[in-house]
Amino acid sequence: MRWVAQAPGPNTDGQVEQITEGEVVGAINAIAVHPTNENIVYVGAVNGGVWRTDSAMAAAPSWRPLTDGQASNSIGAIEIDPTDATSNTVVVGTGRFSSFRGQGGERVGLLRTVDGGQTWSTLNGGGRLAGLNIVAVTPRGSTIVLAANSADGASNSGIWRSIDTGIKWVQLTTAAGLPAAPATDLIGDPSDRARLVALIRGQGVYLSTNTGASWKKISNPEIDATFQFSDNAKGSIGASKTLYVGIVRSGQLAVVFRLPGSGTSWTKMDLPATSEGGVHIGRQGGIHFSIAADPANANLVYVGGDRQPSRVVNGREDFTFPNSIGANDYSGRLFRGDASKPSGGQWAHLTHSRTLGAPGGGTALGSAPHADSRDLSFARNGVLLEADDGGVYRRTNPATNSGDWFSMNGNLQATEFHSVAWDSNVHLIIGGAQDTGTPQQRLRSNVKWQTVSRGDGGVVAVDDTSSTAVSTRYSSYQYLGNLRRDTYNAQNVLEHRVVLPLRVVGGGNPPEPQFYTPLRLNSVTTTRLIIGAANAVYESNDEGDTIEEIGTGIVANDTGPQSIAYGAAGNPDVLYVGARNRVFIRTGAPPAALQRSDQYPGGRVVGIALNPANGSIAHVLNEQSVFRTTDAGQAWTNLTGNLAQLRPGALRSIAYVTDAPGSIIVGSDRGVFEARGPSFNFWSGLGTGLPAVPVYHLEYDGIDRLLLAGTLGRGAWTLSFGPSNVNTTNENLVTGPLPAAAPPPPPTQPDAAADAVELGPGVVVHPARNAVYLMTPGGATEAVDFVSGKQLWQTRVVAKPLAVAGGRLVGQTEDGPDNVLRMRVLDSATGQPVAAGERPLPAGVVASVNETSEGAFVASAQVQGGEPIIKWQYQERRRQGIPPGTEAAVTGGGGVPLPASAGQQITRSGAFRIDLTTGATGEADAPGPMPAAVSRVNPLSSTTRVESLPIPQFLSADGRHVLVSERVGDASVWQKYRLTVYERGTLRRVGAMNSHLSQVAFIVQGSTVLFETGPYSQRTGDQVIDEPLKIRSVDLETGKELWNRPVRETVSRTPPPA
């Protein structure tokens, strides 16, 4: 059997600007351009190997992979040997540089070719170079010098040299004039092969004039001081031997120094910036920084950083565009510097508008490449090439603003998938990718995939069995952002899309998403799903419309969906969750709890695979071993057997294939391996043709008898087990008669209603006054009549209404420049101000109505004794990727857990009371659950529900009505639920309506129901209609909509910066 590459190569509509089709493909770490032929270019992908094109300047370059047969495809550096007159000698350094937490394959040393990439040899000095994280290499015939910024053994980093073409190696230290410290760059002088410059972390700049045999420090005390505590430093030598060095501290470019080739006196340049900030808005300079000196003009230098900022208001990004140079997305951030200009005007932007920002900046058409620059290099014809997390791009006429950016991605396949899913209805793939969003196949024959959402793609899942001839696909971006449920027909056409509110039922706290939040569909009842948040495990029985907290404090490992296994034949409730080095198991239906398997002997759980025919049989994977239980965790057997002898590297993924006699499949850094039943302890390689890249996710599809592999660097691959012979009978479709009027025995009477109730964030309903108060998309608060929807008043004094009590409305104002929550008290009948109040919050808390790049703040209120208690919660967003200065902590073997300082969220909360007359605030305990960014629904439990009514049942916001939800159609039907409302006190049937959601937050007055619908899209004929967040009023007797109004979205629906 042979693996088949499925691309993407590339995906379109990515996070670039004014580039044809918006092509992005994945992270390229290094570029090497042929010195005399601009069409020959080599690139090294972070985990996708070395590729070559002989048509680099074409509109769509044609690339071919060169290192698929090598032991590692994790590339750190690439250089053409200038001593080879044919330029066919190329040397490549391996290392781990992925933005996905520095994950990668083995670090095997150097790869060398003397025939332009047709054949390769590995240079590791008898193992001495193994484990080095190589950032740069300078081959000079038989002499090769390399730089390593970290190593498996910390003392092994630094500068290494060989004088016999890589057979023997010497680590250069004090005797050669170099300190024993990591090296962040090694620069060769293109005009003098013997002249090398090394940048040593924490030490300074060193020069060799004899190809690395000896070195001397050339940096001055000011430069050395800047090198102290630096995260990164890179340099470049251009025309007239002019040297430029950029130093990064705390994730941001701190300084750029220039040394003329004929001089010894350094000069410090300005820092590149716009009004919003510098080159590293995202503070990711530890890994995303590039610099290139102009080969024709000694005064020009080019630098690349991480990303563009959005507009900045009160010192913070507000997620809106354009910014000051015309950027309309979080695209690339690059600048051109001119040392001949006076201080204060040395830099101009190399992207976007040429009519905005610094004079001379911009491009002809406002173009920009992808964010997160890694390398810059010049071609012979003066074109500037850029490598970044979206691929490789070129900039014409970089010395002026007359050129533009163009994609060079062609047919490159370097996507870093951490999650993939197969749709057996249309036989296509969707995947969640690092930095290139969530792409999906259009056609099997088209290597260009379509972007579903941008940013860092979240975990994906497909339900292709619960409905006939339609599929439901789940996807999101980082932090479970904009989690959507898309329905596609048999022609792969989007029919409708729902942005899931993730309303918590059962009284639990809202989920605190992980950067990559695990999500897993039930393998039996595929309308059920599990979400692994940073604070708990959540379960949904209605396709994500509602979720319930079922595992407080259990944090599923964020290794894609594979840390969770859910559902088996005969027991759809069985659930396994891997949390750090523990396994939690539930064998029965709720309220059965997740229980820890104390007998599990393994390490940190990477993946779990159930036998779909028996929920008591599970297989658990850590990075070195495979374990099996046949009794739901009471005992475990080690099945690793001979697997280590096959040298798989780190184990990454696991799947179970049901074909008799069954087999366990594991993915690793160096391929996919299989152990067949009944013993499952003898391993062998599975399939041919798959490169040695981290196989991060495996999924077996029993309908198409196909194994799908998502690799962290070479896209998606499939392995066919033969023709499909699986019966596709629909077992999950729920149908039934509409609910009839219920008999009238009286249940428990509702509690007395408060003055007003919160229907959803920023929507407060006052039944007694027949008024609804809501925040508008334009930043105001308005009052409208409950029945007619007519506006009663509007004000911009408050941006978000929180509560109404005693004829007063308490609202939150727009955020200010500090950590103070500002509120106003209004007359609820007129909207006129009555009082003002302020509440200082802990340092670092941003009291913003809208989600910001720093985090999400949510405030709500609950009235107690006629006095509002304001509750607030803040989820601080930490940066994803390798934190500045931690490269040396990335150890061998892969699978490094995400450091606590990056990619996770820290949640803080509090409560206080406010005086409705004076606005004064005071201490208070928080009543009930903390506020959420979405509206809550209130399910009735087995002890509170009405026995004579069908289930599930939901309580209205004021506690006076009961809603009964029944699914009456499959996923092909837009409004597949029938929602029937009864009076809670008398059980009188008020009426019913159809809905695309299984429940809604609602309140009823007479026969009129007011409810909220989140953003969704629906196909009508040839058009897809997009609807924003709204509140809607419907007459339950006729089912007719009376009115609707849009509500301000406080959660970003576009990917925020990572």
Order of alpha helices (4+ residues) and beta strands (2+ residues): beta-beta-beta-beta-beta-beta-beta-beta-beta-beta-beta-beta-beta-beta-beta-beta-beta-beta-alpha-beta-beta-beta-beta-beta-beta-beta-beta-beta-beta-beta-beta-beta-beta-beta-beta-beta-beta-beta-beta-beta-beta-beta-beta-beta-beta-beta-beta-beta-beta-beta-beta-beta-beta-beta-beta-beta-beta-beta-beta-beta-beta-beta-beta-beta-beta-beta-beta-beta-beta-beta-beta-beta-beta-beta-beta-beta-beta-beta-beta-beta-beta-beta-beta-beta-beta-beta-beta
